[in-house]
Amino acid sequence: MTTAVLSAVACTPSERSGPSAQSPSATGAPTAATPDDAADLKAVLERAFVARESLGGGSGRLDPQFGNMHPATPEGVLSVTFAFTCTGKGEVSLKFTVGGKEVPTAAGSQVCDGTIFQRSVDVPKPGPLGFEAAVGGSADGGFAYAYYAEKKQLP
């Protein structure tokens, strides 16, 4: 499956994006990520996708609802890989949008057991890309996500 990645831009005032994002939150005040949870999860993604070009990402404590929106994919990126991991034994339902339209084929859910959820998303033209997450069950854990360039147009 093909995916496209966008540079990270927060979808809420308290959510930060980019390589140094530590505590995105969709509910208001940022929550501190614990070093042994969210930051470690971010490192797990970085190690798993070492050969890929990162377009941004973030990590933090789980909230009942959170997300991220990138304003535009880089020129020439045709698809992105979205990677997500979480802990805490809850379950996160994920939805994706490209150019403001939901991509039902990319939706899915992830049990928060530290495994990596990965989706490829086609990006037909430069534009916004984002995800929304809703936590079911326990929200006592952390998460990390990242967008990676997957397929690029040849010069």
C-alpha positions as CSV (number, residue, x, y, z in Angstrom):
1,M,0.0,0.0,0.0
2,T,1.3,3.5,-0.8
3,T,1.6,6.2,1.9
4,A,2.5,9.9,2.0
5,V,3.9,11.9,4.9
6,L,3.3,15.5,5.9
7,S,5.3,17.8,8.2
8,A,3.7,17.9,11.6
9,V,1.5,20.8,12.7
10,A,-0.5,20.7,15.9
11,C,-4.3,20.4,15.5
12,T,-4.9,21.8,19.0
13,P,-3.4,24.7,20.8
14,S,-1.7,22.5,23.3
15,E,-0.3,20.0,20.8
16,R,3.2,20.4,19.5
17,S,4.7,18.8,16.5
18,G,8.0,18.1,15.0
19,P,11.0,16.2,16.3
20,S,10.9,17.7,19.7
21,A,7.2,17.3,20.4
22,Q,6.8,15.8,23.8
23,S,3.2,16.2,25.0
24,P,0.4,16.7,22.5
25,S,-3.0,16.8,24.1
26,A,-6.4,17.5,22.6
27,T,-8.0,18.4,25.9
28,G,-6.3,21.6,27.0
29,A,-3.2,21.8,29.1
30,P,-0.3,19.7,28.0
31,T,0.5,16.6,30.1
32,A,4.1,15.6,30.8
33,A,5.2,12.4,29.1
34,T,7.1,10.1,31.4
35,P,10.7,9.2,30.3
36,D,10.0,5.5,30.5
37,D,6.8,5.7,28.5
38,A,6.2,8.3,25.8
39,A,9.9,9.2,25.1
40,D,10.8,5.6,25.0
41,L,8.0,4.9,22.6
42,K,9.2,7.7,20.3
43,A,12.7,6.0,20.3
44,V,11.0,2.7,19.4
45,L,9.6,4.3,16.3
46,E,12.8,6.0,15.4
47,R,14.7,2.7,15.6
48,A,12.0,0.9,13.6
49,F,12.0,3.4,10.7
50,V,15.7,4.4,10.7
51,A,16.0,4.2,6.9
52,R,13.0,6.5,6.3
53,E,12.8,10.3,6.0
54,S,10.8,11.6,9.0
55,L,8.3,14.3,8.3
56,G,7.5,14.9,11.9
57,G,5.9,13.2,14.9
58,G,5.3,13.5,18.6
59,S,4.7,11.7,21.9
60,G,2.8,12.2,25.1
61,R,0.5,10.8,27.7
62,L,-2.7,9.2,26.4
63,D,-5.8,11.4,26.5
64,P,-9.4,10.3,25.7
65,Q,-9.1,12.1,22.4
66,F,-6.1,13.6,20.5
67,G,-4.7,14.0,17.0
68,N,-2.4,15.8,14.7
69,M,-2.7,17.8,11.4
70,H,0.1,18.5,9.0
71,P,-0.7,21.6,6.8
72,A,0.9,20.1,3.6
73,T,2.9,17.2,2.3
74,P,6.3,18.1,0.9
75,E,6.5,18.6,-2.8
76,G,7.1,15.3,-4.6
77,V,5.9,13.1,-1.8
78,L,3.2,10.7,-3.2
79,S,2.6,8.6,0.0
80,V,3.4,8.6,3.7
81,T,3.7,5.9,6.3
82,F,1.9,6.7,9.6
83,A,3.4,4.9,12.5
84,F,1.8,4.8,16.0
85,T,2.5,3.0,19.3
86,C,1.1,3.2,22.8
87,T,1.2,1.5,26.2
88,G,-1.4,1.2,29.0
89,K,-3.5,-1.7,27.8
90,G,-6.3,0.5,26.4
91,E,-7.3,0.5,22.7
92,V,-6.9,3.5,20.4
93,S,-9.2,3.9,17.3
94,L,-7.5,5.9,14.6
95,K,-9.0,7.9,11.7
96,F,-7.1,9.6,8.9
97,T,-7.8,12.5,6.6
98,V,-6.0,13.7,3.4
99,G,-7.0,17.0,1.9
100,G,-9.8,17.3,4.5
101,K,-11.4,14.1,3.4
102,E,-11.5,10.9,5.6
103,V,-9.6,7.9,4.3
104,P,-11.7,4.9,5.5
105,T,-9.2,2.4,4.2
106,A,-6.5,3.8,6.5
107,A,-8.6,3.6,9.7
108,G,-7.8,1.1,12.3
109,S,-7.3,0.4,16.0
110,Q,-4.3,-0.4,18.1
111,V,-4.2,-2.2,21.4
112,C,-1.8,-0.2,23.7
113,D,0.7,-3.0,24.3
114,G,3.8,-1.4,22.8
115,T,3.4,-2.8,19.3
116,I,3.6,-0.6,16.2
117,F,0.5,0.3,14.2
118,Q,1.5,1.2,10.6
119,R,-0.6,2.6,7.7
120,S,0.4,3.8,4.2
121,V,-1.6,6.7,3.0
122,D,-1.6,8.0,-0.6
123,V,-1.3,11.7,-1.1
124,P,-2.5,12.5,-4.6
125,K,-1.3,16.2,-4.4
126,P,0.4,18.3,-1.7
127,G,-2.1,19.1,1.0
128,P,-3.0,18.5,4.7
129,L,-2.8,15.1,6.3
130,G,-3.9,14.2,9.8
131,F,-5.1,11.7,12.3
132,E,-7.6,11.6,15.1
133,A,-7.4,9.1,17.9
134,A,-10.0,8.0,20.5
135,V,-8.9,5.9,23.5
136,G,-11.2,3.1,24.8
137,G,-10.5,1.5,28.1
138,S,-7.5,2.6,30.1
139,A,-5.9,5.9,29.2
140,D,-3.0,5.2,31.7
141,G,-0.2,5.1,29.3
142,G,1.8,7.0,26.7
143,F,1.9,7.2,22.9
144,A,4.2,8.2,20.1
145,Y,3.5,8.8,16.4
146,A,5.4,9.7,13.3
147,Y,5.0,10.4,9.6
148,Y,7.5,9.1,7.2
149,A,8.0,9.8,3.5
150,E,7.3,6.5,1.7
151,K,7.0,7.1,-2.0
152,K,8.5,10.1,-3.8
153,Q,8.2,11.4,-7.4
154,L,11.4,10.9,-9.3
155,P,13.0,14.2,-10.6
